[in-house]
Amino acid sequence: MKKELVAAMAALLPAACGSDGDPSPTTAQLSPVARLGEQIFRDENLSASRRMSCETCHQPETGHASVRDVPAEMGGPLLNLQGGRNVPGIRYLSFNGAFHFDAEGTPTGGFFWDGRASSLEAQAGEPFLNPVEMAMPSKAAVVDRLRQAPYAAEFAAIFGQDVFGDIDRAFAAITFCLAQYQREDAEFAAFSSKYDAYLAGRTQLTAAESRGLALFEDEAKGNCAACHPSRPIGGQPPLFTDFTYDALGVPRNPELAQNADPAFHDLGLCARTDGVLATREDLCGLFKVPSLRNVALRKRYFHNGRFSSLRDVVDFYVTRDTDPARWYPTVDGAVAKFDDLPVQYHGNVNTTEPPYNRLPGDAPALTPSEIDDLVAFLRTLSDGWSTDR
């Protein structure tokens, strides 16, 4: 979206929103723009099938991730085409920024698993036109569907009676509404977990949860906080992601239709559709570090949805290198470690930081009982906790 268009749309927001579009903590009611975004978010008619909306894949009960235990959602005009990646949760993304390399050269920010979208607006626009998602043939088709929506008059009243005559402007307005809905609705950044209550001094963690937190932060044990910071910064509750990227060597998922072709590999960051990182072979196999908030509500984990159990995820982290045969196939008598990544990129996989700095036969960084404790802590990160539970 052009900068001048962003500025013009931001001027439509109420005084309760700052100049950057972020909501005031005291904002109790959605702005007209955000209310439109909520309607668009739930409108199945904006898809080719007329049966898929943004909310179809991002539902509140799972922290705005998928409610289905599948590695990727089905989309397309007939809802019979499988996507290529696990649906990411979209809470707390208003704190994210555009993709960039930090002062140390670390890839950071961006939206989607590969960071290809530069903003909430850019992210909101892609599913409409993705052939395996909402599968609309063009921006014009999306705008035409919205022109027929019950809220079309409200849309025109805010963005101008002539808005439907300018396809790019109307489509930008649609994505702006969706982004503003995510910025303003408190559900997308509730900070209402048990851990938030603990940090605020309103409750205590159980013994198991406390042990799990210690393991989460212990650099020689779980070392999870290295990528998922767990302590407040500048008075802001932790986001449990540093918005960077990592290559974890997640096992190949045979449930994904695209993996039926043995020559296919999802290379993540270096294979973004915009092609800007195509020459950066050192970034092949890297995917976005997601927030761990609401992680216990998820049905599938990692970019390829390979795991459906949170305990298995932690178990994989700590035994990937000590017992690789547990996770990877054996081919011609040898374990095919990192089997979802071409061998020339195996060097990109994180094998130096705990808990990955082990060798076959070594003791894992966590014992089974410690894994249980760590999972108990992760369950404290789910929004909607109350003392009534």
C-alpha positions in Angstrom: 0.0 0.0 0.0 1.3 3.5 -0.9 2.4 5.6 2.1 0.1 8.4 1.2 -2.9 6.0 1.2 -1.8 4.7 4.6 -1.7 8.2 6.0 -5.1 9.1 4.5 -6.7 6.0 6.1 -5.0 6.5 9.4 -6.6 9.9 9.6 -10.0 8.1 9.7 -9.1 6.5 13.1 -10.5 8.0 16.3 -8.3 10.0 18.7 -8.1 7.0 21.0 -5.6 5.5 18.5 -2.0 6.8 18.3 -0.3 8.1 15.2 1.0 4.6 14.5 -2.4 3.1 14.6 -1.9 1.2 17.8 -4.8 1.3 20.2 -4.8 3.1 23.5 -5.0 0.6 26.4 -8.2 2.4 27.5 -10.0 2.0 24.2 -13.2 0.2 25.1 -15.0 0.3 21.8 -13.9 -0.5 18.3 -13.6 2.4 15.8 -15.9 2.3 12.8 -13.0 1.1 10.7 -12.2 -1.7 13.1 -15.9 -2.7 13.2 -15.9 -3.0 9.5 -12.8 -5.1 9.8 -14.6 -7.4 12.1 -17.4 -7.9 9.6 -14.9 -8.5 6.7 -13.0 -10.9 8.9 -16.1 -13.1 9.3 -17.5 -12.7 5.7 -17.5 -16.0 3.9 -18.8 -14.4 0.7 -15.4 -12.8 0.1 -14.1 -16.2 -1.0 -14.5 -18.1 -4.2 -16.4 -20.9 -2.4 -18.5 -18.5 -0.4 -17.7 -20.8 2.5 -14.4 -19.5 3.8 -13.6 -16.3 5.7 -10.5 -15.2 7.6 -12.2 -16.5 10.8 -12.5 -20.0 9.2 -8.8 -20.5 9.8 -8.3 -18.1 12.7 -10.7 -18.9 15.5 -10.7 -17.4 19.0 -10.8 -20.7 20.9 -7.3 -21.7 19.6 -5.8 -18.2 20.0 -6.9 -17.3 16.4 -5.2 -20.3 14.8 -7.0 -23.3 13.2 -9.5 -25.4 15.3 -8.9 -28.4 13.1 -6.3 -31.1 13.7 -4.8 -31.0 10.2 -1.4 -29.9 9.0 -2.8 -27.4 6.6 -6.3 -26.1 5.8 -8.3 -27.0 2.7 -9.2 -24.1 0.4 -9.8 -23.2 -3.2 -13.1 -22.7 -5.1 -14.3 -26.1 -4.0 -12.5 -26.3 -0.7 -10.6 -29.3 -1.9 -7.1 -27.9 -2.2 -4.7 -28.4 0.7 -2.5 -25.5 1.7 1.2 -26.0 2.0 1.8 -24.7 5.6 0.2 -24.9 9.0 -2.1 -22.0 9.8 -0.2 -19.5 12.0 -1.8 -17.9 15.0 -2.4 -14.2 14.5 -2.6 -12.9 18.0 0.0 -10.3 19.2 1.1 -9.6 15.7 0.4 -5.9 16.1 3.7 -5.8 18.0 5.6 -7.1 14.9 7.2 -5.1 12.2 8.4 -5.4 8.6 11.1 -7.9 7.7 14.7 -6.6 8.2 18.2 -7.7 9.2 19.1 -6.4 12.6 22.5 -4.9 13.5 24.0 -8.4 13.8 22.6 -9.5 10.5 19.8 -11.6 12.0 16.6 -11.9 9.9 13.8 -10.4 12.0 10.2 -9.4 11.5 7.8 -9.8 8.7 4.5 -11.7 8.5 3.7 -15.3 7.6 6.1 -18.2 8.3 8.6 -16.7 5.7 8.2 -13.0 6.6 7.1 -12.1 3.0 4.4 -9.6 4.1 5.6 -6.3 5.5 2.6 -5.3 7.6 -0.7 -6.5 9.0 -2.4 -4.9 5.9 -0.2 -6.8 3.5 -0.7 -10.1 5.4 -4.5 -9.5 5.4 -4.6 -9.2 1.6 -2.9 -12.3 0.6 -5.4 -15.0 1.6 -8.1 -13.5 -0.6 -6.0 -14.1 -3.7 -4.2 -17.3 -2.8 -5.5 -20.1 -5.0 -5.5 -22.7 -2.2 -7.1 -20.3 0.3 -10.0 -17.9 -0.4 -9.1 -18.2 -4.1 -10.6 -15.0 -5.5 -9.4 -14.4 -9.0 -8.5 -10.7 -8.5 -8.7 -7.7 -6.3 -11.6 -6.5 -8.5 -13.5 -9.7 -7.7 -13.0 -9.2 -3.9 -14.1 -5.5 -4.2 -17.2 -6.5 -6.2 -18.2 -9.1 -3.5 -17.8 -6.4 -0.8 -19.9 -4.0 -2.9 -22.7 -6.5 -2.5 -22.2 -7.0 1.2 -24.7 -5.8 3.8 -22.1 -3.4 5.2 -21.2 -1.9 1.8 -22.9 1.4 2.5 -21.0 1.7 5.8 -17.8 1.0 3.9 -18.6 3.7 1.3 -19.6 6.2 4.0 -16.1 5.9 5.6 -13.9 5.6 2.6 -15.9 7.7 0.1 -18.9 7.1 -2.1 -16.6 6.7 -5.1 -14.4 4.1 -3.4 -15.7 1.1 -5.4 -14.6 2.9 -8.6 -10.9 2.6 -7.6 -10.1 -1.1 -7.2 -6.6 -0.6 -5.7 -8.0 2.0 -3.2 -10.9 -0.2 -2.2 -8.8 -3.3 -1.8 -6.3 -1.3 0.3 -9.2 -0.1 2.4 -10.3 -3.7 3.0 -6.9 -4.7 4.3 -6.7 -1.6 6.3 -10.0 -2.5 8.1 -8.8 -6.0 8.8 -5.5 -4.8 10.2 -7.2 -2.2 12.4 -9.6 -4.8 13.7 -6.6 -6.8 14.9 -4.9 -3.7 16.4 -8.0 -2.6 18.3 -9.8 -5.7 19.4 -8.4 -6.6 22.8 -8.8 -10.3 22.1 -5.9 -10.1 19.7 -3.6 -8.9 22.5 -5.4 -9.8 25.7 -2.4 -10.5 28.0 -4.9 -12.4 30.1 -3.0 -15.7 30.8 -2.2 -17.2 34.2 1.4 -16.2 33.6 0.3 -12.5 33.1 -1.5 -12.8 36.4 1.6 -14.2 38.0 3.8 -11.4 36.7 1.2 -8.9 38.0 1.3 -10.6 41.5 -2.3 -11.7 41.3 -1.6 -15.5 41.5 1.1 -18.0 42.1 2.4 -20.8 39.8 2.1 -24.4 40.9 5.3 -26.2 41.9 5.3 -27.9 38.5 4.7 -24.7 36.6 7.5 -22.9 38.6 9.9 -25.7 37.8 8.8 -25.5 34.2 9.5 -21.7 34.1 13.0 -22.3 35.5 13.7 -24.9 32.9 12.3 -22.6 30.1 14.8 -19.9 31.1 17.8 -22.1 32.0 20.3 -21.6 29.2 21.7 -25.1 29.8 18.4 -26.8 29.9 15.4 -25.8 27.9 16.9 -22.5 26.8 13.6 -21.6 25.3 13.8 -17.9 26.4 16.7 -17.4 23.9 14.1 -17.1 21.2 10.9 -16.8 23.2 11.7 -14.0 25.8 9.7 -14.6 29.0 10.2 -11.4 31.0 8.7 -8.0 30.6 10.7 -5.4 28.6 10.1 -1.7 29.3 7.0 -2.5 31.3 5.4 -4.4 28.5 4.4 -8.1 29.1 6.6 -10.6 27.2 5.5 -11.6 23.7 7.3 -15.0 23.9 8.9 -14.4 20.5 11.8 -12.3 19.3 10.3 -12.3 15.8 13.5 -13.9 14.4 14.0 -17.1 12.3 15.5 -20.5 12.9 16.1 -23.8 11.1 15.1 -26.7 13.4 15.2 -29.6 11.0 11.6 -30.5 11.6 10.8 -34.0 10.2 9.0 -34.1 6.8 5.2 -34.4 7.1 3.7 -37.1 4.8 0.2 -35.6 5.5 1.0 -32.7 3.2 0.0 -33.4 -0.3 2.9 -31.3 -1.7 5.3 -33.8 0.0 4.2 -36.6 -2.2 6.8 -35.3 -4.6 10.1 -36.4 -3.1 11.9 -33.6 -5.0 9.8 -30.9 -3.3 11.1 -29.1 -0.2 9.7 -26.1 1.5 12.8 -24.0 2.0 11.2 -21.2 3.9 13.0 -17.8 4.1 15.2 -18.2 1.0 12.3 -19.3 -1.1 9.9 -16.4 -0.6 7.7 -15.7 -3.5 9.1 -12.2 -3.8 12.5 -13.7 -4.7 14.5 -11.1 -2.7 16.3 -13.7 -0.7 16.8 -16.3 -3.4 20.6 -16.0 -3.3 20.8 -16.3 0.4 21.4 -20.1 0.7 22.3 -19.6 4.4 18.6 -18.8 5.0 17.2 -21.9 3.4 15.2 -23.9 6.0 14.6 -21.0 8.3 11.1 -20.2 9.5 9.6 -17.6 11.7 9.9 -18.0 15.5 6.2 -17.9 16.6 4.9 -16.5 19.8 4.3 -19.2 22.4 1.3 -17.4 23.8 -1.7 -19.7 23.5 0.6 -22.5 22.3 -1.2 -25.1 24.4 -4.4 -24.3 22.4 -2.9 -25.2 19.1 -3.9 -28.3 17.2 -0.7 -28.5 15.1 2.8 -27.3 15.5 5.7 -26.0 13.3 5.4 -24.7 9.7 4.5 -28.1 8.3 2.1 -29.1 11.1 4.2 -32.2 11.7 3.3 -32.5 15.4 -0.1 -32.5 17.1 1.0 -32.8 20.7 2.8 -30.1 22.7 4.6 -32.7 24.7 5.9 -34.3 21.6 7.2 -30.9 20.4 9.3 -30.4 23.5 10.4 -34.1 23.4 11.5 -33.5 19.8 13.5 -30.5 20.8 15.5 -32.3 23.4 15.9 -35.7 21.7 16.3 -34.7 18.1 20.1 -35.1 18.3 20.4 -37.7 21.1 18.0 -40.1 19.5 17.4 -39.0 15.9 16.0 -42.5 14.8 13.0 -41.7 16.9 12.0 -38.8 14.6 13.5 -39.5 11.2 13.3 -42.4 8.8 16.1 -44.9 8.3 17.3 -45.3 4.8 19.8 -47.9 3.7 20.7 -48.5 7.4 21.3 -44.9 8.2 19.1 -42.3 9.9 18.0 -39.7 7.3 18.3 -36.8 9.7 16.7 -33.4 8.7 14.8 -35.3 6.0 12.7 -32.3 5.0 15.7 -30.3 3.9 18.1 -30.9 1.0 21.5 -32.1 2.3 23.3 -29.0 1.1 21.3 -26.9 3.6 21.7 -29.2 6.6 24.4 -26.8 7.9 21.8 -24.2 8.4 20.0 -26.2 11.1 20.6 -25.0 14.6 22.9 -27.6 16.2 25.0 -25.3 18.5 22.6 -23.9 21.1 21.1 -25.9 23.9 19.2 -28.2 23.8 20.5 -29.0 20.3 24.2 -29.3 21.2 24.0 -33.0 21.8 25.2 -36.1 20.1 23.6 -39.5 19.6 23.7 -41.4 22.9 24.1 -38.2 25.1 21.6 -37.5 27.8 18.9 -35.2 26.6 18.8 -31.7 28.1 15.5 -32.5 29.8 14.3 -35.7 31.5 10.7 -36.9 30.9 9.6 -35.4 34.2 11.2 -32.1 33.3 9.4 -32.1 30.0 6.2 -32.5 31.9 7.1 -29.5 34.0 8.0 -27.4 31.0 4.7 -28.3 29.3 2.8 -27.4 32.5 4.4 -23.9 32.3 3.6 -23.5 28.6 -0.1 -24.1 29.5 0.0 -21.0 31.7 0.4 -18.9 28.5 -3.2 -19.4 27.3 -5.4 -16.3 27.2 -8.6 -16.2 29.2 -7.3 -17.5 32.5 -9.3 -16.6 35.6 -9.1 -17.4 39.3 -12.4 -19.4 38.9 -10.5 -22.2 37.1 
